[in-house]
Amino acid sequence: MKLATREEQIMQVIWDLEKAFIRDVIPLLPDPKPHYNSVATMIKILEEKGFLGHEAVGNMHYYFPKISREDYQKHSMKDIVRQYFDNSYPRMLAFFAKEQNLTEAEFNEILKDIKSKKP
């Protein structure tokens, strides 16, 4: 499931903090800072979408991610590869290598990293 821009910004903050009250999230969002009620509404939507959970602490809620940043990244990358690169990871890598003018040393570093992650 794709997140809207502000939803993703909120998730990035909560992923970084691991647990947070709404008042902890707002100062870490980019300007212009949304109103407390706007953030509360977006957090409620993120809960409904299954991205966040909460613990009650008195009359307040402490929010935590139910989906890891890594799982969201994997899902997002699969969508990008499918939509823009005909479901081809080699095409995606070639595009980024050309677009970023990677040097041979940088490309070899990427290959080394990929090989070290293989079982």
BELCOR-V67574 format. One record per residue. N is the residue number from 1. RES is the residue in three letters. SS is DSSP state (2 for helix, 1 for strand, 0 for the rest). BURIAL is I if it has 24 or more other ideal C-beta (glycine too) atoms within 12 Angstrom, else O. Layout:
N|RES|SS|BURIAL / N|RES|SS|BURIAL
This chain:
1|MET|0|O / 2|LYS|0|O / 3|LEU|0|I / 4|ALA|0|O / 5|THR|2|O / 6|ARG|2|I / 7|GLU|2|I / 8|GLU|2|I / 9|GLN|2|I / 10|ILE|2|I / 11|MET|2|I / 12|GLN|2|I / 13|VAL|2|I / 14|ILE|2|I / 15|TRP|2|I / 16|ASP|2|O / 17|LEU|2|I / 18|GLU|0|O / 19|LYS|1|O / 20|ALA|1|I / 21|PHE|0|I / 22|ILE|2|I / 23|ARG|2|O / 24|ASP|2|I / 25|VAL|2|I / 26|ILE|2|I / 27|PRO|0|O / 28|LEU|0|O / 29|LEU|0|I / 30|PRO|0|O / 31|ASP|0|O / 32|PRO|0|O / 33|LYS|0|O / 34|PRO|0|I / 35|HIS|0|O / 36|TYR|2|O / 37|ASN|2|O / 38|SER|2|O / 39|VAL|2|I / 40|ALA|2|I / 41|THR|2|O / 42|MET|2|I / 43|ILE|2|I / 44|LYS|2|O / 45|ILE|2|O / 46|LEU|2|I / 47|GLU|2|I / 48|GLU|2|O / 49|LYS|0|O / 50|GLY|0|O / 51|PHE|0|I / 52|LEU|1|I / 53|GLY|1|O / 54|HIS|1|I / 55|GLU|1|O / 56|ALA|1|O / 57|VAL|1|O / 58|GLY|0|O / 59|ASN|0|O / 60|MET|1|O / 61|HIS|1|O / 62|TYR|1|O / 63|TYR|1|I / 64|PHE|1|I / 65|PRO|1|I / 66|LYS|0|O / 67|ILE|0|I / 68|SER|0|O / 69|ARG|2|O / 70|GLU|2|O / 71|ASP|2|O / 72|TYR|2|I / 73|GLN|2|O / 74|LYS|2|O / 75|HIS|2|O / 76|SER|2|O / 77|MET|2|O / 78|LYS|2|O / 79|ASP|2|O / 80|ILE|2|O / 81|VAL|2|O / 82|ARG|2|O / 83|GLN|2|O / 84|TYR|2|O / 85|PHE|0|O / 86|ASP|0|O / 87|ASN|0|O / 88|SER|0|O / 89|TYR|2|O / 90|PRO|2|O / 91|ARG|2|O / 92|MET|2|O / 93|LEU|2|O / 94|ALA|2|O / 95|PHE|2|O / 96|PHE|2|O / 97|ALA|2|O / 98|LYS|2|O / 99|GLU|2|O / 100|GLN|0|O / 101|ASN|0|O / 102|LEU|0|O / 103|THR|0|O / 104|GLU|2|O / 105|ALA|2|O / 106|GLU|2|O / 107|PHE|2|O / 108|ASN|2|O / 109|GLU|2|O / 110|ILE|2|O / 111|LEU|2|O / 112|LYS|2|O / 113|ASP|2|O / 114|ILE|2|O / 115|LYS|2|O / 116|SER|2|O / 117|LYS|2|O / 118|LYS|0|O / 119|PRO|0|O
